[in-house]
Each structure stands twice: as C-alpha cells, then as structure tokens.
Amino acid sequence: MQEKIYMAISQYGETIHGLKHPRKDLAERLGVSPSTLKKQYTERKDRTSYHSGYILLSTGDWFTLYEVKPFGK
C-alpha cells in the first residue's frame, strides 16, 4: 500500500505540496508551531460537517487539504 500524500491550498491559491503528515508538515513549512493550526470544518448540504483543513490562528489564513493520488489508478 502506498503512503498517502497531501497538498494544501490557501484561500489565496498558494499551494504546498508533499505533505505526509498534514498538520506537522504544514506547520513546519509555515515556520509555526503545530499548536497554532486548528482544524477547519466544512458543512455539507445535509448539515453534517467534515474536517477539511487547518486555520492558522495568528493570521486567520486557512488551508484546505487534498489527498494526491496518481493519475490512472
């Protein structure tokens, strides 16, 4: 089984690639402590919600996470 890889996209369109451990790696790339990243939730039409990314508390910037999968599999 292949290890999952993630990418994050900020609300400004900035992309951060190659995240194996999303919160830890994102914090490292941003130069902040992982504790300053809090879970971001998105609500579905049926009013349930799911963890969709992280919010950087110091600036209010948010990053939506995506799982990267190889094309054609």
LINRAUR-V76962 format. One record per pair of residues at least 6 apart in sequence whose C-alpha atoms are under 7 Angstrom apart, sorted by the first residue. I is the first residue (numbers start at 0). J is the second residue. Records with the same first field share a line. If there is no record, write none. Layout:
I: J + J
//
This chain:
3: 19
4: 17 + 18 + 19 + 66 + 67
5: 16 + 17 + 18 + 19 + 21 + 64 + 65 + 66 + 67
6: 14 + 15 + 16 + 17 + 18 + 64 + 65 + 66 + 67
7: 14 + 15 + 16 + 62 + 63 + 64 + 65
8: 14 + 15 + 62 + 63 + 64
9: 61 + 62 + 63
10: 60 + 61 + 62
18: 24
22: 33
23: 33
26: 32 + 33
35: 55 + 56
36: 53 + 54 + 55 + 56
37: 53 + 54 + 55
38: 50 + 52 + 53 + 54
39: 50 + 51 + 52 + 53 + 54
40: 48 + 49 + 50 + 51 + 52
41: 48 + 49 + 50 + 51
42: 48 + 49
51: 63 + 64
52: 62 + 63 + 64
53: 61 + 62 + 63
54: 60 + 61 + 62
55: 61
//
